């Protein structure tokens, strides 16, 4: 700081970071949205919502997920602080997964979307049928 210059109260002396802009290609928020909007992440988090589970319990509960995808998604969710992995050194080793407090916050937000999807699936299905019918009619004209 130059001689004769005073700092304002509350000023840290550092330039503030720009506010996140999810529309910018390099915004870290976009990467997080990509992860939490992924169907496997949503299904894993909602499965873990009621309590901890082991890997095979998750795999049995989430129909259609491969072992590789489950493993990759769990690692990503753990890295993001949304899932906690606990290893118990037994023979064989026992590994359980649980939602963290941060993951619980996300689950609360996701539940509103899940409720909406379940409530509106019939309306969406009707819209899809109507769209497909219009597209088919247009293709017959062309």
N, C-alpha and C positions, 0 to 999 in steps of 0.2 A: 504494500500500500504506500502511496506517495505521502511525503511529509505534508502535514496540514489537512490530510483527508480523514474524515471520520466515518465510522461504520454506522449504518442505521440499525436500530434495535431489531432483532430477529433475523438479520442478514448473516448468512453463514460464510460469505466470502466466495462461494462456489456458484458457478452458473447452473441454473436449474436445468434438469433434463426436460426435453420436450415431452408434452403429454402423449400418451399412447394413441396411435391412430391405426385402428384395426384394418383400415382400407389401404394402408401402406404395405407393400409387398414384404418389407423387412421387419415388420412389427412383431415382436415376440408374442403379443396377445393373440395374433392370428394363429401362431403355432399351437398355443394352448387351446384355442377354440377348435382347431382341427382335431386335437386329441379328445376333448370332452364331447365333441359332437359325433365321434365315431361310434357306430352301433355296438361294437364289442366292448368299448369302454363303458358305455351306458349299461349294457347288460351285466357286465362284471360288477360295477359299482352297486347296481340295484340288487344283485344277488348277495353281495356282501353286506348290504344295508342292515338286515336283521341280526347279523353276527358273523363271527369268523368262520372260514371254511378252509378245507384243504384243497390242494390243486385238483385232485380227481373228483372231489365233490363239486367244484366249479364246473369242470368239464362235463360231468354227467348232467348237471342242471341246465347248462347253456347249450341247447341242441344246435348242432352244426358248426361249432367252433373247433378248429383243429388244435392239436396240442401245441404246435408252433405258434399259432396266432394267440392262444391263451397265454403262453409264456412271454411272448413279446409285449403284449398289452399289459400284463401284470408288471413287467419290468418298467415300462413307460409310466404307468400309474404310480408305481413306487418312487420312481425318480422325481415325479412331479409333486410328491408328498401327499397323494390322495389315498394311497394304499400302504399299509404296513405289512412287512413280511417278517414272520417270526420263525426262527429255526430252533428246534429242540434237538440237542445232540443225543438221540436215542438210536437204537439199531432196529430197523432202519431209521434214518433221519426223518423227523416229523416237521413239516413246514405248513404253517397256517397263514392265511391272509385275512386282513381286517381293514375296514375303512378308518381313516384317520379323522380327527376333528375337521380338518380342511376338506376332506372328501365328504364328510357329513353335510357341510355347508352346501357343497355342490349337489349332493343328493336332494336336498330340499328344493333347489332350483329345478333340477331335472324332473322331480315328481310332478310339477305343474305341467311340464311338456308331455310327460307320459300320460297323465290324466286327460289332457286335451286330445292326444292322439287316439286314446281308447274311446273317448266320447265321440270324436269326429270321424273315425275310420269309415263308417257307413257313408257319410257325406262325401268324403274324399273318393271312395270307391265309385259312387254315382257320378262324380265329376269326371273320373277317368274313363268310365264307360261312355259318357256323352262326348268327351273329347275324341276317343277312338272312333266313335260313330261318325263324327264330323270329318275326321281325317280320311276315313274310308270313303265317304261320299265325295270328298274333294278329289281323291285319287281316281275315282270312276269318271269324273268329269274331265280330268286332264288327259 
